């Protein structure tokens, strides 16, 4: 253990500040320095927490779910939020977590993904066509969020829910958290809960095929003793992915599009050779994972990676830092199309890894193919406003979509 790590352990001395302007400007550089000098680092922000930055430590903590539990908190942040109550899957432990996951996994890994793919692709292409007809767009608010909202309404079979309204409430929740606007967060939370409750009421009255419908599967699920799952926690198990899935996927896509705006060489490569888009998806996911502050809590005092952690001290699993660990990834900050092997942690690790990763990856692929194939070029056209811890993603992504494939010159000007 390094001297710096010893000092952090003994005196809980703060090694980094996630709200420092330097961190906000370039979290990967700061986290890289932290990983080298003090891989299990302490920060006194948000009442104090430990941060794991090496891949091996992140994976080990994620797998030791009996020691590092989820039910206390799953996001480390000092911002206000919705009233605390258990919302499986992320905000629960074993054995309850297993009961909910066992009900949801067959649906998310079943036929629903291929069945909704044509609708997802059609919506992505429609959104791109709408943006291509405008002089300037915000890729985050005009494409990433709306596409993800549409996808969730299809995943849950919510044909009567307006995707635009659904997107608005999710956006208000996240923006409210970033702005520390508790009233906005609570209002959005209440509307999302109401959508979940209405969905469950409908499925109790009109059940659907439980192999294709998440709400029906949760209602019909039983514990090993034959008891139904807690009705309030079923509401939470539906409400939580409304936000978490929307946030994780739209934020990842926002980071990817920001990379394409900045890295014109990469953008041109994918336009010239669109068959490489699929091979690039996992490298986008590795480098551009947005969730910095996934949280765990020690169930008891524990020595971990040479550091003594006390019971109830928050611990952040900093997956984006683990995804750039030079012990695992050669030239970790370099974008390599088709990098192999590529054991990134964009979908988490352990029992709390994302149960819908197949659908999520396919949606990212559809979005990238639609925007690359549906335009002749993209360029930034304004200030990019970044979110801050516990996320790393653009809040706004102003861009100009330059022309359309097959047109001589751009509809809004030529690519510089």
N, C-alpha and C positions, 0 to 999 in steps of 0.2 A: 504494500500500500504506500502511495506517495506521501511525502510530508504534507502536501496540500490536503490530501484526502484525510490524513490523520487530524489535521487542524479542523477541517470541516466536521469530522465526527465528534471530536472532543468538545468543541466550543460552538457547534452549529453555526460556523462562520459562513456567511453568504458568498458563494463562488460566482454566481451570475444573477442577473436581474432580467426576467423575461419582458419587462415593460420598459427597459432602457431603450432609447432611440437607436442605438447601434444594433441591439438585438432585433428590434422590429424591422430595421432596414435590411439586415442580412442574418437571419437566425441560423442558417446553416454554417456560416463562418464561425459564429460564436460557439455554436454547439460542437463544431469540429475542434476548436481550441479546448473546450471543456472536456470532451471525450479523451483528448490526448493527455491533459494535465490532471484531471480529476474526474474519471468516468462515472463515479457515483457522487454527484455533486449536490450541495445544499443551497437552497435559495430561501431568503427570509420573506419573500413576497407571499401574499395570501395567507399569512399566519405561519409560513414556513413549510417546506416540503423537500423531499429528496427527488432527484432526477436521475434516471438510468439512461445512459447514452450508448453503451456498447450493445451490439446485437445479442451476444451470448447472455448478458444480464437481463435484457428485456425479455428474451424468450424464456429464460429460466423462471423469472418472476411471473410471467403470464401463465406458465404451466403449473406453478405452485399455488393453485387457486385455493388450497386449504389454508395457506399462510397469508397470501396477499388477496384479500377479499374485495368484492365489488359492491356489496350492499351499503357501505357507508357513503361512498362517492365514486363516480366514474369519470368525472371531469374535474381537474384542479383549476379553479378560477375564483377570483375574488368578486366577480360580478354577481349581481342579484339574479335570481331566476324564479322558476315556478315553485309552488309549495312542494316540499320534499315528501315523496311517498314512493314506495317501491314500484319500479317500472321494469319488469323483465323485458328483454333478456339481460341487458347491460347492468341493470341495477339490482341484481339478485345473485345468490350463491347456491351451492349444492345443498340439498338435493332439488330444491325448487327450480333452479335454473335448468336442470336436466329435464324436468317435466315439461317446461315450456318449449325448450329447444327441440325435444323429441316430437312435439306436435307441429312445429313450424318447419323443421328441416325437410321432411318429405315433400311438402308443398313447394318450397323454394327450390328444391333440387329436382322437382318433377316436371311434368309437361307444361307448366304455366310459362316458363321462360320461352321456349320455342313458339308457344301459341300467341304470346303478345308481341313477339319480335316484329311482325309486319306493321302493327300499329305504331310501335316505337320508331321504326325507321321512317314511316310516312310522316309522323309528327316532326321528327328531326329535320327531314327534308323540307317540310312546310315552313318551319321556323327559319331555316336558312334562306329560303326563297323570299320570305317577308323581309328579312334583314337586308338581302341583296338589293332590294328596291328602295332602300333608304340611304341617305348621304352618310350618316353616322349612326352607330349603334353602341350599346353597352352589352358586350358579350355575356357578362354575368347576369344581368337582369332581363335581357331580351332572348337569351338562349339557354344558358346553363340551368338557371332556376326553373323557367317554364318547362323545359324538357323533363327535368327530374320530377316536377309536380305531376305532369302528365303520366310519367312512368309509374309513379306510386298509385295513382288512381286506377291504373290498369292492373298492377300487381295485386291490389286489394279488391278488384272488381267493383269499384265505386263509380258506376256509370252516371249516377245522379249528382256527383260532386264536380263542380266547375274547377278544372285544373288551374285557371288563372286566380281564382279566389283562394284555392289551396296554396298556391305559390305565394300569394300575398301574405297569408298568415305565417307561413314558415319564414319568409323574409323578415317580417316584422319581429318575430321572436329573436332571430339571430341579430338583426340590427339593434334591437332593444338591449340585448346582452352586450353588444359592443359599446353602446352609448350609455350603459348603466341606467337604462330607463325601465325601471321595474314595472311601472304601469303598463307600458307597451308589451313587455314580456308576458305579464299575467293575462292581458286581454287576448293575446295570440294563443297562449296556452289553453285558455278556456274554450276558445273556438275549436282548437284541434281536439280537445277532449270531447266536445259536443259531436264532432264528426265521427270520432271513434265510437261513442255511445250509440249514435244513430245507426252506424254500420252493424254493431252487434245486436241491436234491437231488431233490425231487419233480418239478420241471419237466424235469430232465435225463432222468428215468425216464419221465415222462408229459407230454411237451410239449403246450402248448395253442396256440391261434391267436395268432401273434405280433403280429397287428394289434390284439389285445384284451388281451394278457397281457404285462406289463412284464418279468417274469423270463424268459419264453421269448424275448422280443425281445432282451434283453441276451445271453443264451446264444448266440443265433444270429447276433448282430452280428459284423461283420468289419471290420478296418482296411482302408485302401486297398490294402495289400499282400496282403490275403486272410487275415490271421491273426486268430484269435479274440481277443476282449478278455481282459485279464489276469483269471483266475478270482478272485483275492483282491480285485481292484478291483471286480469284479461284485458280490461280497458287500458291499463298501462302498457301491456305488451303490444297493443295495437297502436296506441298513441305515440309511444317512443320511436318506432321506426318511421312514423310520419315525418318527424323532425330529423332524426339521426341519419336515416338513409338519404333523405333530401339533402341534408347538409354535407355529408361525406362525399357523395357522388358529384353534386354540383360544385363543391369546392375543389375537388380533384380536377374536374373538367376545367374550372376556371384557371387553376394553376397551369394546366397543360396548354390552354389557349394563350395564356400570358407568355409561356415559353415560346410558342410558335410566333407570336408577335415580335418578340425580341430576337429570336434566333431565325433570321431569314433563310440561312443556309439549310437548316432542318426543314423549314416550311417548304422550301423549293424542292428538296429531296423527296419529300412525301408527295408533292404534287406531280413531280416527274415520274415517280415510281410508287403509285398508290398501293401496289401489292405489298409494300413494306409497312403499311399502317398497322396491320395486325401484329407484326413482329416488333413494333415500337411501343405497343400499349403497356407492356410490363415495365419497360424502362421509364415511361411517363409516370406510371404508378409508383415506382421505386423512388424517383427523384422528387416527385411533386405531391407526396402524401401531405394532406393539410393539417391533420390532428396532432398537435404538439403535446397536449396535456391530458392524455388518457390517465385516469387515476386508479390507484389501488390503495388499500389500507392494511397494514400488518395487524393480524388478529391477536398477536402477542409479540413481546420483544423478540427480535431475531437478529442474528448476525448474517449479513448478506453481502457478498462481494467484498469482504473485509471491513464492512461498516456495521456498527451496531445501530439498529433502528428500533425505536420504541413503539410499543403498542399505540395504535391510532395516529401515528405520524403519516401524513399523506406521502405517497410515492407516485411520481409520474413515470409512466413508461413512454419515453420519447421515441416513438417509432421512426419519425423522419431522421433522427440522428442514427438510429440503428441501421437504417437503410443506406447510410453512407459510411458505414464502418469499414476502414481499410483492411481490417483483419479478414474480411469476407469478400469485399468488392474491390477489384483492381481498378485504380484510377476512379475512385468512387464518385467524384463530382462530374465525371465525363458522361455524356449521353451516348450510349452505344446501342444502336438498333440491333435487336436480336441478341443482346448480351446473354451469355450462357456459361455457367448456370446463373440464375438470377433469383436467389431465395429471398426476395423482398418481403416485407411485413405489412404491405399496404392493407391487407385484410385481417391484420392482427395475428395472434398466436394463441395456442391453448384452447380451452373450452369456450372462451369468449370470442373466438375468431368469428368473422362475419359469416352467418349462415347463408347469405344470398350472394356470395362472391361471384358465382357463375353469371347470374343475372347482371350484377354490377359491372363486371368486366365487359360483358357483351354490350351493355348500354354505352360505356365509354367508347368502345370500338365503333358502334353505330354513329355516335355523335361526331367523332373525329372523321370518319369516312364521309359523313354528310357535309361537314363544313369544308373539308378539303376538296371533295368532288363537286360541291355546289358553288364554289367561288373560284376566281382566278388569282386571288391574292388577298392578304389581310395586312393592315399596317396600323400601328397605334396612332391615335389622334387627340390625345389629351392626357391629363394626369391620372395615373393609376393609384387608387386609394386602397391601402392594404388593411386587412383585419389584423388584430393583434391576439396574443396568447388568450385562449388555448388553441387558436388556429393560426395557420399561415396560408392566406389565400386573398385574392383581390376582392374588395367590396364592390369596386367598379372597374370595368375594363373597356374604356372607350376605344373604339376601333372604326376603321373604314374598310369595308369589304370592297375590294377593287375588282370590278368586272365580274363576269361569269364565264365558265368554260365555253369555248367555241366562239366567243365574241372577239372581234378585232378591236383591241383597246379596251379600256375599262369603262363601265357605265358611270363611274364617278371619277375617272382619271386613270392614268397609267401607273403601273407599279414602279416605284422609284428604283 
